[in-house]
């Protein structure tokens, strides 16, 4: 059974944030940043667990969502105590559990389509996580202007990588639908052109442009401008991924 939209989005964002947090250089970034990220993940994990705690969802779905929340709570405590050698493994665990949940709840009438849907959902999580992390880190340069620009540069690269993988996999799934080989999906009746246009125009094209502009401003260390652009990028990513969730609800395709 697929996850409800709210829970699906929460797990994607939580898993993506955890994956990026695990790669964040803790020697260069203020400790409070890690604790804040862990608190966001905690809130998302609790939300997903509450939504899936009632029928018709299987107990294992609730169990995995609850595991994300419990691990995130431990992560907030660990990062609050300034113990990165424990915080990093916890972030990896959160990302892993989230990835398992997203993979197991992916749908597909064939093995190939399921694999594409699952991979596309994971790419969506990474894109969401890297974009939000970049935006939040940009704020820290306002109070810590001497902080190294390398972490922000790294996260913008993650955004570009996540967007490229997400677009490629979504395009492959779209080809499945277009050619009528999606395995039982009613071709031509299950995808709304309006949401498809938003998904690709804003969620792919718009994010790509915003990512490029962010990279150019980061290169000249214009962190305030980069943060402003990242606000726009995050908004576009949200529009794109939420449109994708609406399309998936009707077509069972992660486009």
C-alpha positions, 0 to 999 in steps of 0.5 A: 500500500502506498504512503499517504501524501503527507507521510510520503512527503515527510519521509522523503524530506526527513531521509534527504535531510539526514543523508545530507547531514551525514556528509556535512563537515562538522568541523566547519559548520556550527554545532547548533546547525546539526541540532536544528536539522535533527529537530526538523527531522524529528518533527517530520518523523513524528508526523509520518508516524502519526499519519500511518498509525491507524488502519489501513496501514500495515504495522511495519509501515508505522514501525519504520516511520516511528523508528525514524522519529526515535532515531531523530530524537536520539540525534537531537540529544547527541548533536545537542551534547556535541558528539558528532562521532555518534551523530553521524552514524545516527544520521546514516541510520535515519537515511537508511530507514527512510530509504527502506520505507520509500522503497518498500512503499513504491509501486509498479506493475512490473519489476522495472517500473517498481525499480524506477519508481523507487529510485525516483523517490529516493532521488526526490528525497535527496533533492528536497534534503539538499535544497532545504539544507543549503537554504538553512545553511545560507542563514548561518553566513549572516551571523558567521561570515567567516565560516568556510564557503566549502559546505555551501558549495558542496550542498549546491553540488548535491542539489545539481546532482539530485536534480539531474538524477531526479529528472532522468529517472522521472523522464524514464518513468514518463516514457513508460507511460507515454509508450503504454508500457506502464503495465495496466496504467490507463494511458492518456487518462491518468496524468493531468497535463496541468500538474505535469506542466507544473512538475516539469516547468517549475520543479525541473526547469525552474529549479535547474535555473535557480541552482545555476544562479546559486552556484554563480553567486556562491563562487563570488561568496555572495552568500546573502544573494545565494540564500535569497535564490535558495528560497526561490529554489526551495519553493520551486522544488516544493511545487515540483515534488508536490505536483509529482505526488499528486500525479503519482496518486492518480497514475502510480508513477513517480514522474 
